Structures are given as structure tokens and as C-alpha cells.
Amino acid sequence: MPKVKIIDVYCKNGHLLFGRYIKEKPGFLMKCYIDMIGKDKVGVAGLPNETDVFCPECKIRIGRIGIVHGRPSVIINHGGVKRVRT
């Protein structure tokens, strides 16, 4: 069983984007599976593929919606999100 961590994801200005995200693998945050997000402050559920995702507070682009391993995900833009490593 992989080591599971529950983390919060913030934009680079410190606004909460995803609360209680369940991160399954160690390393840098590359994607956020939408079904693993506990508190969605951005509203990514139900957005179509290739849609850009922005911070609701400061309007910084944090990523885009895409399919990763057959699951809808937010593919993270590392310039818009605080660095997360587990």
C-alpha cells in the first residue's frame, strides 16, 4: 500500500485552492485527481477537458483540466502553485 498524505494546495499568493487533497505517491505535486479533492475552493468538478483553471482570489492560472491515467485531473502549472513535496 502506498504512503498516503493529506495536504492543502495553495496558489503562490497563499490562497487555499484544494483542501484535504489525498496525495498517494511521494514527490512533487504534478496533478490533482478531481475525485481525490476534499474541499474544492475553485470549482473544478464538471469542467470540460483543456479548460484553464484559475485561483478565484487572485486570478493566477494554476493549471488545466486533463485526463491522466483515465481520470479527470488538474494538471498543475508550477508557476502558479506553492511547491508541494511529500
C-alpha positions as CSV (number, residue, x, y, z in Angstrom):
1,M,0.0,0.0,0.0
2,P,1.5,3.4,-1.0
3,K,2.1,6.0,1.6
4,V,-0.9,8.4,1.6
5,K,-0.7,12.1,2.7
6,I,-3.5,14.6,3.1
7,I,-2.3,18.0,2.0
8,D,-3.7,21.5,1.3
9,V,-2.8,23.1,-2.1
10,Y,-2.3,26.9,-2.2
11,C,-1.6,29.4,-5.0
12,K,1.7,31.2,-5.0
13,N,0.0,34.1,-3.2
14,G,-1.2,31.9,-0.4
15,H,-4.9,31.4,-1.2
16,L,-6.4,27.9,-0.5
17,L,-7.3,26.1,-3.7
18,F,-7.8,22.5,-2.7
19,G,-8.2,21.5,1.0
20,R,-7.7,17.9,2.2
21,Y,-6.3,16.6,-1.1
22,I,-5.3,12.9,-0.8
23,K,-1.8,12.5,-2.3
24,E,-0.9,8.9,-2.9
25,K,2.7,9.0,-4.2
26,P,5.8,10.7,-2.7
27,G,7.4,13.5,-4.7
28,F,6.4,16.8,-6.2
29,L,2.7,17.6,-6.9
30,M,2.2,17.3,-10.7
31,K,-1.5,16.7,-10.9
32,C,-4.6,16.7,-8.6
33,Y,-7.1,14.0,-9.4
34,I,-10.5,15.6,-9.1
35,D,-12.1,12.7,-7.2
36,M,-9.3,12.9,-4.5
37,I,-10.0,16.6,-3.6
38,G,-11.7,17.0,-0.2
39,K,-12.6,20.7,-0.3
40,D,-12.8,22.3,-3.8
41,K,-12.5,26.1,-3.4
42,V,-12.0,26.6,-7.2
43,G,-15.0,24.6,-8.5
44,V,-13.2,22.2,-10.9
45,A,-15.7,19.4,-10.7
46,G,-17.6,19.1,-14.0
47,L,-15.3,21.3,-16.1
48,P,-14.6,20.1,-19.6
49,N,-11.1,18.9,-20.7
50,E,-8.5,21.5,-21.7
51,T,-10.2,24.2,-19.6
52,D,-7.8,26.6,-17.8
53,V,-8.1,26.7,-14.0
54,F,-7.6,30.0,-12.2
55,C,-7.3,31.0,-8.5
56,P,-10.7,32.5,-7.5
57,E,-9.0,35.2,-5.4
58,C,-6.0,36.5,-7.4
59,K,-6.9,35.1,-10.9
60,I,-3.5,33.3,-11.4
61,R,-3.6,30.3,-13.7
62,I,-3.0,27.2,-11.6
63,G,-3.3,24.6,-14.3
64,R,-5.7,23.0,-16.7
65,I,-8.2,20.1,-16.8
66,G,-7.0,16.9,-18.5
67,I,-7.3,13.2,-18.3
68,V,-4.4,11.4,-16.6
69,H,-4.4,7.6,-16.3
70,G,-8.1,7.6,-17.3
71,R,-9.2,10.0,-14.5
72,P,-10.1,13.7,-14.8
73,S,-7.3,15.8,-13.2
74,V,-6.0,19.3,-12.7
75,I,-2.6,19.3,-14.3
76,I,-0.6,21.7,-12.2
77,N,1.2,24.8,-13.5
78,H,4.2,25.1,-11.2
79,G,4.5,28.9,-11.5
80,G,1.0,29.4,-10.0
81,V,1.0,26.9,-7.1
82,K,3.2,26.8,-4.0
83,R,5.7,24.0,-4.1
84,V,4.4,20.8,-2.5
85,R,6.6,17.8,-2.0
86,T,5.8,14.8,0.1
